[in-house]
């Protein structure tokens, strides 16, 4: 190849432009040991596809990344307005189904309270099943194997004792004041039943041991106990945690936003108790409003905690046992005029709860691995 020279012209050339000959050396193939690996060339030359921050990891159990599918476009599987509208419809449908037999089907009133509650149990089961099916249709599910599909809702058979013992122990710290007060009342009752000589009362101790078993047997035949400890926790956690959280995450909502949006929908679903409380308070709307306001505030706090447990653990059993325990204990005792130790226990329990909140809900306690895991909501990236 000939290129023009950049040196200044000489006088002997008489203004002619001199050409310089330049020849490239022949190309010799590189030795095999110096050749780059084909995989390295592919990584260097082929541009990586930008991973969408709002979509689940490629190894997710159920939610498919639309950008990873063949012929799929970019973006999350759902838009935020669509995800929020779907969750709102689920909450509305859950409440409306409870009144469907009388309002839509025009069924006659049930003959007894037990029949009325059994009808509501059936309505709650139907609404939960519809929500589960609707969630499976809304989400961009790629794999329809039973095990993987159940894992989308946090229904798993592994790490069962961790999902029961750790959340239950953590939740009990919030009720340290209530537990201390119950213990003190039991001690006072035991002192009252001692015989006059101050000896040990065997009869009362035997009755105290039998009390938990008698309580369980009495609650097994109580329809309200089935509502508070079985039907309500199971259906509400399945709809408001397993279904709604997966939809909100697929819609691109941040996890901290879900801890607010989900509990708000959960609390609004409890507004159907207003008329019942209004009638119980002899139509005093101010008192009924104060009671329902306290109940809504408590459900928001608990809903945030249950959503936190579900997102951190990926296990539906974790918020379920917390829900059952909270229904059993009721509102926590903040202070007691007669028993000051209950207030001290409550403060100490809350401090321990806040200290252990993230420690006892570490995702690696509830899963075999947290790197390249098969989780559907990327809890391994939120440690």
Residue, then its C-alpha position, 0 to 999 in steps of 0.5 A: x500500500x502506498x501512502x503520501x509522505x509527510x516529509x517536506x519536499x526537497x529541492x531536487x524533486x522540483x515540486x514533485x510529490x514523493x510516494x513512500x512504499x509501505x508494506x504490511x507484514x503477512x498475517x500469521x495465525x496465532x498459536x492455539x495457546x494464545x487463541x481466546x476462548x470462544x465463550x470469552x469472545x461471546x461475552x466480550x462481543x455480544x452485548x448483555x441484555x439489560x436486566x429489568x429491575x422490576x422483574x423476578x430473577x431468571x431462575x424464578x419459580x413461577x413469574x417469568x421475565x417477559x424480556x427473557x421469553x422468546x418473542x417477549x418484549x421488555x417491561x414488567x408483566x403488569x403495570x402498576x395501575x393494573x396490579x393495584x386495580x387487581x388487588x383492589x378487586x380482590x379485596x372487594x370481592x372477598x368482602x362482597x362474597x360474604x354477603x352474596x347469599x342474601x344480596x345476590x342469591x336471595x337465599x333465606x336467612x339461616x336458621x341458626x348462628x352456626x348455619x350462618x357462620x358455616x355459610x360464611x365459611x363457604x363464601x370465604x373459601x370460594x372467594x379465596x379459590x377465585x383469587x388464587x385462580x385469578x392470580x395464576x391467570x394474571x401473573x406471567x407464569x412460565x412453569x405450571x408444575x404443581x410444586x412450582x405453582x404452589x411456591x408462587x403462593x408461598x405454600x412449601x413443604x420445606x423449612x416447616x419448623x423454622x417457619x413456625x417457631x421463629x415467627x411465633x417466638x418473634x411475635x410473642x415478644x410483642x405480647x410480653x406484657x400480656x403474657x406477664x399479666x396472665x402469668x401474674x393473674x394465674x399466680x394470684x389465683x393459685x395463691x387464693x386456692x391454697x388450703x388454709x395451712x399453706x400446703x401445696x394444693x394438688x387439686x388446683x395444680x391438677x386442674x391447671x394442667x388440665x385447663x389447656x386440654x379442656x380449653x382446646x376441646x371447648x374451642x373445637x366445638x365453638x364456631x367462633x373459634x373456627x372463624x378466628x383461628x382457622x378460616x379467617x387466618x387461612x383465607x385472609x393470608x392466602x388472599x391478602x398476602x400470597x395473592x396480592x403481594x405476588x401481583x404487586x411485586x410483579x407490577x413493579x412496586x417496591x417491597x417497602x411500598x407493598x408494606x403500606x399498600x397491602x395492609x391498607x387494602x387489608x384494613x379496608x376489608x374489615x370495614x364490613x364490621x362497622x354495622x355489627x359494632x354500630x348495633x352492639x354500641x346501641x347505635x352510637x356512631x361516635x363510639x362505634x367509629x372510635x372502635x372501628x378506627x382502632x381496629x383499622x389501625x391495628x389491622x394496618x400494623x399487623x398487615x404490615x408485619x404479616x407482609x414483612x414476614x411473607x416477603x422476608x421468608x417466602x413462606x406462607x406459614x410464617x404470617x399464618x402462625x403469627x395471625x393465629x397467635x394474634x387472634x388468640x392474644x387480642x390487643x397487646x397489654x401496654x400497661x396495667x395500673x395494678x401490675x407495673x411489671x406488665x408495663x416493664x415486660x411490654x417495653x422490654x419485649x418491644x425492644x427485643x422485637x425490634x432488635x430481632x426483627x431482621x435477624x430472625x427473619x433472615x431469608x437463609x434461615x428459611x431457604x437452602x440457598x440465597x444465591x441463584x435461588x429459586x425464589x419468585x420474589x427475589x427475597x435473596x436480594x433483600x437481606 
